[in-house]
Amino acid sequence: MKTNEEVWSIVNALKELYPDSLCSLEYEKDYELLFSVRLAAQCTDERVNKVTPALFARFPTLESLAEADVAEVEQYIHSTGFFRAKARDIVLSSQMLLRDYGGKVPGTMEELLKLPGVGRKTANLMLGDVFHVPGVVVADTHCIRITGLLGLTDGSKDPAKVEMQLRQVLPPEESNDFCHRMVLHGRAVCIARRPQCENCTLRPWCDHFAKNSAQETS
């Protein structure tokens, strides 16, 4: 595992690379982000951003979504995949937000996990981006893969395990932005099928790079 100094070096290098660590999903209201994250499951953020403007134009309020015909919602989100389950979750979550939470997205992990289709990844993203809770970790595929390569985790593919491991090593005030930067780095440099190790700023602290370099020189 990394020393505190190494962890901070990685955090600061990513800050320099990606000063704007914003979520790439586009939204105006808190519940729109919640539903956009649900749509992003097994789908790209780019695709979700193409779908949501028409969806939220047709259903501009939480009340309209709560009253929506699930089949009609399906038509708007069809291209995101798993559209039946996603449409059902959006409508049921809208109803639950109005019924149980006064029409507002709740600000605790326990409450968020009660919403249909919401898991720890979605809940952590909401807590970090909307409520600015320190210490949250959004263990998406990029984050899981890259932190394993770096040696910040033990290489586990289990999101819950990765989340717990990163919570132990990342500075709490940096963890949410760090996860957003992992996504950006995974798209730009540490690409899953063709990682550009030679161009990677994180090489000095990357276990994967060090291992491959040692094999090449042996």
Helices and strands as residue ranges (DSSP letters): H 4-17, H 30-39, H 45-58, H 62-66, H 70-77, G 78-80, H 83-100, H 109-112, H 120-129, H 141-150, H 159-169, H 175-188, G 197-199, G 203-205, H 207-217
